[in-house]
Amino acid sequence: MASLAATGPHQVVITGMSATSAFGRGLGPVADGVLSGTPAFRSVDRFDSERCRTHVAAELPGTPVLSDELAEVIEAAWAAAALGNDHRGGCPLLLALHCDPAAARDPGARQVTGDTAAAIGGRCGLRRLPRIYVAACVAASTAVIDAATMITTGQASRVVVAAGYLVDADSFGLFDAGRALAGDGQVRPFSAGRRGMLLGDGVAAVVLESAAGAANRGVPAVATLAGWGRSGDAYHVCQPRPDGSGLARAIGAALSRGRADRSQIGYVNANGTGTPFGDSSEAAALHAALGPYATQTPVSSTKSVHGHALEASGLLELVVTVLALQSGRLPVNAGFLAPDEECELDLVLGPERERRGRYALSLNAAFGGANTALLVDAA
């Protein structure tokens, strides 16, 4: 991995970003929400959940339209990166979506189509045919890794990555029927008594550039994407390996690529879905990857406050991680009841916890055993 380290003129930086969650639209409401530690879950009113076991999610009010929300965050990220219209045409767009936002309920029509993705890109002036990612809960983070690879290998000087999910009746019903949703209406990552996940709206966009390109434009970086790694467990269709070795490999690859020492990690934004098996496996992965620093490195899962945004989770949580680095404060691991001996970690349990180390990790995992790790350096 060392030979592929993201250093030098092709180092990858984030120059613009925007996000929307149940806390509101824009970086301010998102930052305030995750740093406060107050969950955004409330009774579902977007569809009828009467027949479900669980009746809460983290939703935006009203009836938002995913294509509109995506266009808004892409435009906001583009503006934040101080880019003009002359840069739009040839800029690649990598788009992570759960389903076709323009499609009907017909299952055969709900797959994301090239026409739909192209329409979203064209609406924002990004007319190069988008690349579409639908690989479960690592779709967005996989898109970020591919964008970074395009930049470090000189295939592109700038890439826009966008992702979106709005809580829908089909996904809600599926996870509810599988008893994956928390019946007590709270996500409790790494805590004793945790009972599962809850869904939440999430829409985000980032502009990734080469450090040299940003410097030539005189635009300061928001953060540096110092390293990244991904792995596959090949263990079970739904469950991760109990020993966390797959995720640990992804973390190790990210640290190696970024030439970072595990002692330098000041925060981990964990995948932390609040499921018994998943959280214990992730804790094992952190111990395997960080060794003695696993119990000294602050950890939280922001899914505990904004919910699980499925394919968009990786990008929303990357933005949240950058916001934490910028503020110097760490997002709260909400819903905690009591320690779990299988999750021996330094959890962030209060809103005034300050960051100390240089780097942060943003971790994601998906059905099928896919794992990603993004290593972020403060600008």
C-alpha positions in Angstrom: 0.0 0.0 0.0 2.8 2.4 0.8 3.7 2.8 -2.9 0.1 4.1 -3.5 0.1 6.6 -0.6 -2.0 9.6 -1.4 0.8 12.2 -1.1 2.4 14.8 -3.3 0.6 16.7 -6.1 -2.2 14.2 -6.4 -3.0 14.2 -2.6 -6.8 14.3 -2.3 -8.5 17.2 -0.5 -12.1 18.1 0.1 -12.8 21.7 -1.0 -16.6 21.8 -0.8 -19.3 19.8 1.0 -22.9 20.0 2.0 -25.4 17.8 3.7 -29.1 17.4 4.7 -30.5 15.2 7.4 -33.5 15.2 9.7 -31.8 18.0 11.6 -32.2 20.3 8.6 -30.6 21.4 5.4 -27.1 22.7 5.4 -23.9 22.0 7.4 -25.0 24.2 10.4 -28.1 22.2 11.4 -26.3 18.9 10.7 -23.3 19.9 12.9 -25.5 21.3 15.7 -27.6 18.1 15.7 -24.8 15.5 15.8 -22.7 17.5 18.4 -25.7 18.0 20.7 -26.3 14.3 21.0 -30.1 14.8 20.8 -31.6 12.1 18.5 -33.8 13.3 15.6 -36.1 10.3 15.7 -39.9 10.9 15.8 -43.1 9.2 14.7 -43.1 8.4 11.0 -45.6 10.6 9.0 -44.4 10.0 5.5 -46.3 6.8 5.1 -48.5 4.5 7.2 -46.5 2.4 9.6 -49.5 1.1 11.6 -48.8 -2.6 10.7 -45.1 -2.3 11.6 -43.5 -3.2 15.0 -41.6 0.1 14.9 -43.0 3.5 14.2 -40.1 6.0 14.3 -37.4 7.3 12.0 -35.4 10.4 11.5 -37.2 12.3 8.8 -37.2 15.7 7.3 -40.7 17.3 7.6 -43.0 17.5 4.7 -42.6 15.5 1.5 -39.1 16.1 0.2 -38.2 14.9 -3.3 -34.8 13.1 -3.5 -33.8 14.5 -6.9 -34.4 18.1 -5.6 -32.5 17.4 -2.4 -29.6 16.0 -4.3 -29.5 18.9 -6.7 -29.5 21.3 -3.7 -26.5 19.7 -1.9 -24.5 19.3 -5.1 -25.0 23.0 -5.9 -24.1 24.0 -2.3 -20.9 21.8 -2.3 -19.9 23.3 -5.7 -20.4 26.8 -4.5 -18.5 26.0 -1.3 -15.6 24.9 -3.4 -15.6 28.3 -5.2 -16.0 26.6 -8.6 -17.4 28.4 -11.6 -19.6 27.2 -14.4 -16.7 26.6 -16.7 -15.5 23.7 -14.6 -18.8 21.8 -14.6 -19.0 20.1 -18.0 -16.1 17.6 -17.7 -16.3 17.0 -14.0 -17.2 13.4 -13.1 -20.2 12.7 -10.9 -20.3 9.6 -8.7 -23.8 9.1 -7.4 -24.8 6.7 -4.6 -28.6 6.0 -4.4 -30.9 3.4 -2.8 -33.4 3.3 -5.6 -34.6 5.4 -8.5 -36.2 8.5 -7.0 -38.3 9.0 -10.0 -39.6 5.4 -10.3 -42.9 4.0 -9.4 -43.5 1.4 -6.7 -43.0 -1.4 -9.3 -40.0 -3.4 -8.0 -38.7 -3.8 -11.5 -38.7 -0.1 -12.1 -37.0 0.9 -8.8 -33.5 0.2 -9.9 -31.5 3.3 -10.5 -31.3 4.0 -14.2 -28.6 5.9 -16.2 -31.3 8.3 -17.4 -32.3 9.2 -13.9 -28.7 9.7 -12.8 -27.9 11.7 -15.9 -30.9 13.9 -15.3 -29.6 14.7 -11.8 -26.1 15.5 -13.1 -27.5 17.5 -16.0 -29.6 19.6 -13.7 -26.4 20.6 -12.0 -24.5 21.1 -15.2 -22.4 18.0 -14.6 -23.1 16.6 -18.1 -20.5 13.8 -18.1 -22.5 10.5 -17.7 -22.5 9.7 -13.9 -21.3 6.5 -12.4 -24.0 4.9 -10.2 -23.3 3.1 -6.9 -26.0 0.9 -5.2 -23.7 -1.4 -3.2 -25.7 -1.4 0.0 -24.4 0.6 3.0 -20.9 1.1 1.6 -22.1 2.6 -1.7 -21.2 6.2 -0.9 -17.9 5.4 0.8 -17.0 3.2 -2.1 -17.7 6.1 -4.5 -15.4 8.3 -2.4 -12.6 5.7 -2.7 -13.1 5.5 -6.4 -13.1 9.3 -6.8 -9.9 9.5 -4.7 -8.3 6.8 -6.9 -9.2 8.7 -10.0 -7.5 11.8 -8.6 -4.3 10.1 -7.3 -3.9 8.2 -10.6 -4.3 11.4 -12.7 -7.6 10.3 -14.3 -9.4 13.4 -13.0 -8.3 16.5 -11.2 -11.7 17.0 -9.6 -14.7 14.7 -8.8 -18.1 15.3 -7.3 -19.5 12.5 -5.1 -23.2 12.8 -4.1 -25.5 10.4 -2.2 -29.0 10.3 -1.1 -31.6 8.4 0.8 -35.1 9.4 2.1 -36.8 7.0 4.4 -39.3 5.0 2.3 -42.1 2.6 3.1 -40.5 -0.4 1.4 -37.2 -0.3 3.2 -38.9 0.5 6.5 -41.2 -2.4 6.1 -38.3 -4.8 5.1 -36.1 -3.9 8.0 -39.1 -4.0 10.4 -40.2 -7.4 9.2 -36.6 -8.6 9.7 -36.7 -7.3 13.3 -33.7 -5.1 12.6 -35.3 -1.9 13.8 -35.1 -0.9 17.4 -38.4 -1.5 19.1 -37.7 1.0 21.8 -37.3 3.8 19.4 -33.6 4.5 20.1 -30.3 3.4 18.5 -27.8 2.4 21.2 -24.5 1.7 19.5 -22.0 -0.5 21.6 -24.3 -0.3 24.6 -25.8 -3.1 26.7 -29.4 -3.4 25.9 -29.1 -2.3 22.2 -32.0 -3.5 20.1 -31.2 -2.5 16.5 -31.1 0.3 14.0 -33.4 3.0 12.9 -33.6 4.6 9.5 -32.9 8.3 8.7 -32.9 10.7 5.9 -29.5 11.6 4.5 -28.3 13.5 1.5 -24.8 14.8 1.0 -22.3 15.9 -1.6 -18.5 16.6 -1.5 -16.1 18.0 -4.1 -12.8 16.1 -4.1 -9.7 17.6 -5.8 -6.0 17.1 -6.1 -4.2 19.3 -3.6 -2.2 20.8 -6.4 -5.4 21.8 -8.3 -6.9 23.4 -5.2 -3.7 25.3 -4.5 -3.5 26.5 -8.1 -7.1 27.9 -7.7 -6.1 29.5 -4.4 -8.9 27.5 -2.6 -8.2 26.2 0.9 -9.0 22.6 1.6 -11.8 21.8 4.1 -9.9 18.6 5.0 -7.6 16.0 3.5 -8.6 12.5 2.6 -5.4 11.0 3.8 -6.1 7.4 3.2 -8.7 4.8 2.4 -9.2 1.0 2.5 -11.8 -1.5 1.6 -12.2 -5.2 2.1 -14.6 -8.1 1.7 -15.4 -10.7 4.4 -16.9 -13.4 2.2 -18.3 -14.7 5.5 -22.1 -14.4 5.5 -24.8 -12.7 3.4 -25.8 -10.4 6.3 -23.4 -10.9 9.2 -19.9 -9.6 9.5 -17.1 -11.9 10.7 -17.3 -12.1 14.5 -13.6 -11.4 14.9 -13.9 -8.2 12.8 -10.9 -9.2 10.7 -12.5 -7.9 7.4 -13.1 -4.4 8.7 -9.7 -4.4 10.5 -8.0 -5.0 7.1 -9.8 -2.0 5.7 -8.7 0.1 8.6 -5.1 -1.1 8.2 -5.1 -0.3 4.5 -6.3 3.2 5.2 -3.6 3.8 7.8 -1.0 2.4 5.5 -2.0 4.4 2.5 -2.1 7.6 4.6 1.2 6.7 6.3 -0.5 7.3 9.6 0.2 5.6 12.9 -2.7 4.2 14.9 -1.6 6.3 17.9 -2.5 9.4 15.8 -6.2 8.6 15.5 -8.2 11.1 17.5 -11.7 10.0 16.7 -13.5 7.1 15.0 -17.0 7.7 13.5 -18.0 4.0 13.7 -20.5 2.1 11.5 -22.3 1.3 14.8 -25.8 0.3 13.8 -26.9 -0.6 17.3 -27.3 -4.3 16.4 -25.9 -6.8 18.9 -23.8 -8.8 16.5 -22.7 -6.0 14.3 -21.4 -3.7 17.1 -19.5 -6.5 18.8 -17.8 -7.4 15.5 -16.9 -3.8 14.9 -15.4 -3.4 18.4 -13.3 -6.5 17.7 -12.2 -4.9 14.4 -11.1 -1.8 16.2 -9.1 -3.8 18.8 -7.5 -5.8 16.0 -6.6 -2.7 14.0 -5.7 -0.2 16.7 -4.3 -2.6 19.3 -3.7 -0.9 22.7 -5.1 2.3 21.3 -8.6 0.9 20.8 -9.5 1.7 24.4 -7.9 5.1 24.2 -9.4 6.4 21.0 -12.8 8.2 21.2 -15.5 6.4 19.3 -19.1 7.2 18.5 -21.7 6.3 15.9 -23.7 9.2 14.6 -26.4 6.8 13.4 -27.5 7.1 17.0 -28.8 10.6 16.3 -29.4 10.9 12.5 -30.3 7.3 11.8 -29.1 4.9 9.1 -29.2 6.5 5.7 -28.4 3.2 3.9 -26.5 3.8 0.6 -25.9 7.5 1.6 -24.5 6.7 5.1 -20.9 6.7 4.1 -21.0 10.2 2.7 -23.2 11.8 5.3 -20.9 10.4 8.0 -17.8 11.5 6.1 -19.2 15.1 6.2 -20.0 14.7 9.9 -16.5 13.5 10.6 -15.0 16.6 8.8 -17.4 18.8 10.8 -16.1 17.3 14.0 -12.5 17.9 13.0 -13.3 21.5 12.1 -15.1 22.1 15.4 -12.7 20.3 17.6 -15.7 18.6 19.4 -16.7 15.0 19.0 -20.2 13.8 18.1 -22.1 12.0 20.9 -22.7 8.3 21.0 -26.4 8.6 22.0 -28.7 6.1 23.6 -26.0 4.5 25.9 -27.5 2.5 28.8 -24.6 0.5 30.2 -21.2 -1.0 29.2 -21.1 -4.2 27.2 -18.1 -6.4 27.8 -17.9 -7.2 24.1 -17.6 -3.6 23.2 -14.8 -2.3 25.3 -14.3 1.1 23.7 -13.8 4.8 24.7 -17.2 6.0 23.8 -18.1 9.6 23.5 -21.0 9.9 26.0 -21.2 13.7 26.5 -21.4 16.8 24.2 -18.2 18.5 25.5 -15.6 15.9 24.4 -12.7 17.5 22.6 -10.7 16.0 19.8 -7.0 15.5 20.4 -5.3 13.4 17.7 -4.6 14.5 14.2 -6.7 12.0 12.2 -10.2 10.7 12.2 -11.6 7.5 10.8 -15.0 7.1 9.2 -16.1 3.4 9.0 -18.9 1.7 7.1 -19.9 -1.9 6.6 -22.6 -3.6 4.5 -24.5 -6.8 3.9 -22.4 -9.2 2.0 -19.3 -8.5 4.1 -18.2 -5.2 2.4 -16.1 -2.8 4.5 -14.7 0.6 4.0 -12.5 2.9 6.0 -11.8 6.6 5.2 -8.9 8.4 7.0 -9.4 12.1 7.3 -6.8 14.7 8.2 -7.9 18.2 9.5 -7.1 21.0 7.0 
